[in-house]
Amino acid sequence: MKYTFFLTILLCCCFFVSHGQEQLGLRTENYAGVNSIFLNPANNLTSPFQWDVNLIAAGQFIDNNFGGFQNASIGDLLNAREEVFLATDFPSDQQFPAGAVVFDFNEAGEDKFATITTVVTGPAFMLNFENHSFGLFTNFRAVVGGQKIPAVLGYYDYKSVAPGQDYSLSQAGIAGMAWSELGLNYLFKAEIANGNIGVGFNLKYLRGYESFFLRNNTDLQVTKMDFDSLTFENGADIAFGFTSSSVDEEAVNLQENGTGFGFDIGLTYASSEYMDGYGIKLGLSILDIGKIKFDENTENHRININQPFIFSPRNLEDVTDFRDGLAQLNEELFSDTTTTFIGATYEVSLPTALSLQADVAIQENLYVNTTLMQRIPIGRNAIERGNLFALTPRYESRWISAFLPISVYNWKNLQVGTAVRLAFLTIGTENIGSFFGQQSLTGTDFYAAIKINPFKLGWKNGGGKKGKAMECYEF
């Protein structure tokens, strides 16, 4: 049997949606300009530019540990078209047709995660003065996913549960949101005894378009019965919500359904020697503090049952659309079609994270950057960022830079990427293996940006060589 579902999902993600997880080739070098402030609002402390303008930047990231395409690359998926097969539909000793792409689920035993994320940065600029820097930026972001999803929800994990056997589902949730940002960046810079220090922030006005969430509020005790029926031994408390502007339409209909505010804050220190091509730069930032309140075309639902009950997914097999499925779920649980509805508003928190950065200048033009990203879930309905640790050697100069990021995503997946900047154009990926083939292709990412900035640099020494002090821009 041929499957197009997984291929369709992947292709839709490429066009609809890490950050590319964190787009290290756009964030970490001294010539990154305004693009560096999305890793740390004070990151442009060492920028040699008196001004910098981003025209357009876009990145897409997808990763999961539910399963992957076997011995495949992104090119194989694009060329496969309808020749995509699900491994679980075939006996283990049966061979697939030549050239077929096969999706298989990961082995049992670990908590699951899945993330799809996109950032499109529109017009953005930075003005750099002696003690201050100012910037404006626009972003469109879309994130869908969940972290620490109970392992038993994986295919082989659930299949290993025998009828009559019970298992537990710990508190967990998934969420998704599409929103835009209009932001202001400010950086204060000062000289200290052995270097320079900067304190910066990004203040963001948020416009929410689409969102959803699904959250398990209690630890569930579930018994698997025959014919996939489930007995919830201690009842259930499950909340979910969504914006209906696209649910009730035949196509995605992005419109403003909520607003909010967010901010980033950061601190950066650069030693005096760093300006001359050796020494160190250190950074600390907290990103994406804030939330969006959705109050237009919004539905908030809750399943709250305080006694044991039986649920049979088979009763929902003839669902024709989302609304039909929701009505049948209500009828299955409560003998009603509207009982779960509790309100017309909810809030979704941004993907808050703590980030630490260290950038070591080995010699002129050669650097090694270390970046840590640790999620900090805030709020009941939160977009959860994936954890990342990356080591990125790079060569940087005024007209060309090259990066080799080596990263660990969610403390599990080791991946190698590459990025290059040629004058005003940057392209990169943090998972180069996904384009050349992997034993199990579980995700990919890609990003690109084009910008403009002055030919003459703002350091006193000029000509691309950094001095120990920065020159104030003259109007």
N, C-alpha and C positions, 0 to 999 in steps of 0.2 A: 504494500500500500504506500502511496506517495503522500508526503506531508509538505504543505506550504506554510503552515502556521508559524513555526519557529523562524523560518526565513523571513516571512512577512514582518514579524515582530522586530527582528534585527534591522531590517531595512527601514522600517518606520522610525526606529530609534535614531538611525543615522541622520535622517532628515528632520526629525522633530526635535531631537535633543542636541569633566570632570574637571566646566573646569576640565577636562581631559585628564584625569583626576585633578591635579593642581596646576597643570600647564607650566612646568618648571622652566622650560625654555623661554617663557614670556615673563617670568616673575623674578628670577634670581640674579641676573647680571646687572651691572651698574648702568648699562645703556638701556635698560628696560623702560625707563621713563615712567609715564603715567600707568603703564600696565603692571608695574611692580607694587602699586599700592593695594592690590587685591590680595596679596600675601601678607603684607604688613603696611599699614597706613603711613609709617615712618620710613619705609624702605628706600624712598628716593632721597634720603639724606646724602648719599654719595653720587647722586646723578650728576654727570658732567654737562647736562643740557640746561640752557637758560629757558627753553620752552620745549614742549613735546606734545604732539597731537596724534592720537590714535584715530584712524579712519574707520576701520572695522576689524574685529577679531572674533573668531568663533571656535568653539571646541565642543567635542562630543566624547562622552565616556560611558561605557557599559561594562559591568562585570557582575559575576554571581558565582556561587558554589553549589547551586542545585544541579547543574549539569553542563555539558559542553558538546561541541561538534568534534568528532573524532578525526585526528590526523588531518586537520583542515586549516585553511587560511581564509582571510576575508575575500581574497580573489576566488577561492573555491566556492564560497557561498554565493557570490555575485554571478558566477558562471553556472551554478547548479540549477537555478530557476526552480522547476518543480521537482527535481531529483533530490529531495530531502526526505530521509527515512527516520523513523523512530525505532531505536534498537530494541525496545521492550516489546514490539509487535512481532518480532521474529525469533525463532528458536536460536539458541546460542551457537549451534553447529551450521546454521544456514548462512551462505554467503550473500552479500548484497550485490546488486548490479555494479558492473565496472563504472567508475566515475561518480558513484552515488556519494552524497554527503550524509553522514549518520549522526544523529543526536542521541546521546546516552546520558542518563542521570549519574551523578557521582555516587560513590559507595556510601553506605550508612556510617553514622558515628559522630557527626559534628554539627553544631548549630549552623544555620544557613544565613546567607545574606544575598541581597540582590540590589543593584543600583543602576539607574540610568540617569545621567545628568548632562545638561547643556548650559553653556554660557555664550551669549552673543553680546559682545561689547560694541556699542555704537560709537558715535562721536564722543571723544573724551580729550581733555587737554590739561596740561600742567604748566604753571608759570613759576620759575625758580628764582628767588631772591637770596640775599646774603643770609638773613636770619629767618626767612619765612618761605614757604612754598604753598601755592594754592592750586586746586584742581577741581574740575567738574567732570562727571562721567555719567553714562547711561548704560544700563545692562538689561538684557532679557535673560531670565533663567528658568529652567524647567528641571525638576528633580522628582524622581519616583523611586521608592525603594524602602528597604527595612534592614536592620541589623539585628543579630542575635535572635533570629527566628528559630523556634524550637526544632531540634534535629528531626523529631518524629514526623514533621511535615514534609520531609524529603521523600522521594518516591520509594527508594529501597528501604529506608527506615520504616515507613508506614507498612510496606508490604511484608516486612519481617514480623509485624505484630499479628499474632494468631487470633482467630475469633474466640471471644471469651477472655482475652487478655486485656488488662487495663494499662493505661499510660497517663502521664501528666503533661499538661501544656502550661508552661510558665507564662507570666505576664509578658506580653510583647505587642508590637504594633508595626504597621506599615503606613506610609503616607506618601502623598504626591502633591505637587503644587507647581503652577506656572505663574510667574510674576515678573514685573519690571521694576527697575530701580532708577531713580534720578538722585545722584549723589554729589556731595561736596567734600573735597579733601582739604585738610589743612595740616601743615607740618611746621612746628617751631624748631629751629636749629640753634645750637649754642656750642661754643668752644669750651672745653674743659682742659685740665692740666695735661692730659696725655692723649687728647683726641677730640672728637666731636660727638655730640649726642643730639638726638631728635625725638620729639614726642608728637605723634600725629593721630588723627582720627578721620574716619569716613562717616558722614551723617547721610542717611538714605531715606528718601520718601518712597514707599512701596505701593504698588498697585497690583492687587491680586486678581487673576483671571479665572483659572480653574484649580480645583483642589479636591482631595478626598482623604479620608483616614479610616483605618480599621484598627481597633485596639481591644485587647483582652485585658480586663481590669483585675482579674483574679486568677489564681492558680486553679486550673481545671483538672478534674479527675474524670477520665473518659474510658469507657469500656467498648472495645470493638466487638460488634455483634455480627451474626451472619448477614449476608447480602449488603455489607457495608453500612448497616445501621449502627448508630452510636448512642450509647447511654451516658448522659452527663450525670455522674453520681452526686455531685454537690451543686447542681444547678449551673448557672452561667451569668456572667455580667460582661457583655460585649457591646462596645460602642462603635458606631460608624457614621460617617457623614460624607456629603459630596455636594458639589455645585451642579445644578441641573441644567445649566444653559447649553451644555453639549450633550448631556444624557438624553434630552428630549428632542434633539435634532439629529438629522441623518449624517451630519458631518460636524467636525470640530468647529465650535463657534466661540472664539475667544472674545470675551467682553469683561469689563471691569465688574467684579462681584464683591470686592472688598478693598480696604486700604490699611496701611499701617506704617510704622517707622522702624528703622534698624540702624545700627551703628557698628563700626569696627574701631578698635583702639590699639595703638602699637607704640613700642619704644625701640629705638635703634642706637647702638653705640658703634663708632668706627675709630680705631686707634689711629694716631698720627701717621704711623708707618704704612697703614693700609692705603692711604692716599698716594704713596709713592710706589705701590706695587708689591708690598709685603706687609704683614700684620694681619689683623682680624677685624671682622665686623660681626656684631651680635645683635639679634633681634628677638623680641617677644611681642606677640599680638594675640588678641582675642577677636575672633571674626564672627560676623552674623549674629549679633545679639539683637533680638527683636521678633516681632510677630505681625501677622496680618489677620484682621477680623473680617470674616466673610459674613455678609448680611443681606446679599442680594442673590436670588435664585439659589438659595442654600437650604439644605435639609440636614437635620441632626437626628440620628436614630439611636436607640438603645434596646438591647435584648437583656432584660433583667428577670431571671427566673430563680427563685430561692429554694427550689426543690428538684429532686431528680426528674429527668425527662428523657424521652427517646426521640432522636432525630434521624430521619432516613433521607439521605441525599437523592435516592432514586425517585422520590416524589417530585423532584425538581427537574427531571430529565427532559421534560417537554417544554422547557422555558423557551419563549420566542424572542424576548428582549429583556432589557434590564428591569423595566417597570413590571413586566409580567413576573420575572423572577422574584422581585421584592414582594409583590402581592402574594405569591405562592408561599414564600418563606413565612410571612405573617400568618397565613392561613394554616400552615403546617405547625407552627409553634403556638399560636393563640386562637385558632379558629376565627380569625379576623383578617382584614387586609390592610389595616392602617395602624395597628397597635404600636409598632416600634417608633413611630414619629414622636419626637419630644420637643422640637423647636426649629427655628429658622435662622439660627446663627451659630457659629463656632469659630475658634481661633486656631491657626496653624503657626507654629514657631519656625524660625529660620534654622538652617543647619549650623548651629553654633559649634565652634571649635577653638581649642588652644593651639597656637603654633609657636614653635621655637626655631630660630634660624641661626646658623653659624657659617660665616663665609671667610675662608682662609686664603689670603693672597700668598701663593708660593713664590712667585716672582712676577715681574711685569708681564701682564696678559694671561697668566695661568692662575686658576683659582679652583678651590674645592668647596662646594656648598653642601651643608647638611640641613635638612628640613624635617621637622617632626610635626605631624598634624594629628591631634587627638580630639575626637568628638566630645562635646559636652551637651547631652540632651537636656533641653530646658523646655518645660511645658508638657502638658499631657499629650498634645498632638504635635509632635515635633518631626521635622525632616532631619534624619540622622545622617551625618557625614561619615564616609569611610575613613578609618585611620590610615595614616601613611607615614612611612619613614623612608627618606631618600638621601642618597649620596650622589652628588652630581659634580664630577670634574668638568671643567670647561676652559676653553680658550676664548678670550674676548678681546676685541679691538674695535675701533670706530666703525669699520666697514664690514667686518665679518666676525661672527662668533659661532662656536660649535659646542654642543653639550652632549654628555653621555650619562643620563640619569639612570641610576640603579636603585630600584625602590622595592619596598615590601608593602603590599596593600592588605589592610586588615590583619597584619601580623601572620599572613599565611602565604600569599602569592608573591614570589620573587619574580620581578620582571625587569628587563633592560630596555631602555628607550634611546632616542636620539632626537636632536633638534639642531637647527642651523638658522642663523640670521644673516642674510645678505643685504646690507644697507638697511632698507626700510621694510623688508619682507622677512617674516619668520614662519617656519613650518616645523612641526615636531610631533612626536608621539612618545608616550611613556611605556609602550608595549610594542616594540618593533617586531617581536616574534609573531604577533597576530597577523601580520602581513606576509609572512614567509612560511607559516604553517606551524601548528603546535599539536602535541599529542592529544590535548583536550582544549579546544578553543572556547574559553569561558567568557571572554570579553575583549574589548579593543578600545582604543581612543585615538584621536587625531585633533590637532589644533593648528590654526594659521592666523596671522595678523599682518596688517599693512599699516604703516604710520609714516609721519614725516617729522623731522626735527632739524635744527640748524647745522650747517656744515662746520661752523666755528664753535668749538666747545667752550664751556663756561669756566673751566679751571684756569688758574692764573698762568700756568705753564703753556696752555693751549696745545694745539696740534695733536691731541689725543693722549698726551702724557699728563697724568694727574699730578697736581701740586698739593701742598698741605692745606691750602685754604681755597675757598670758593669765591669767585668774582661776582659781585652784584650786577644784575642785568641793567644795562643802560637804555632807557627809552629815548 
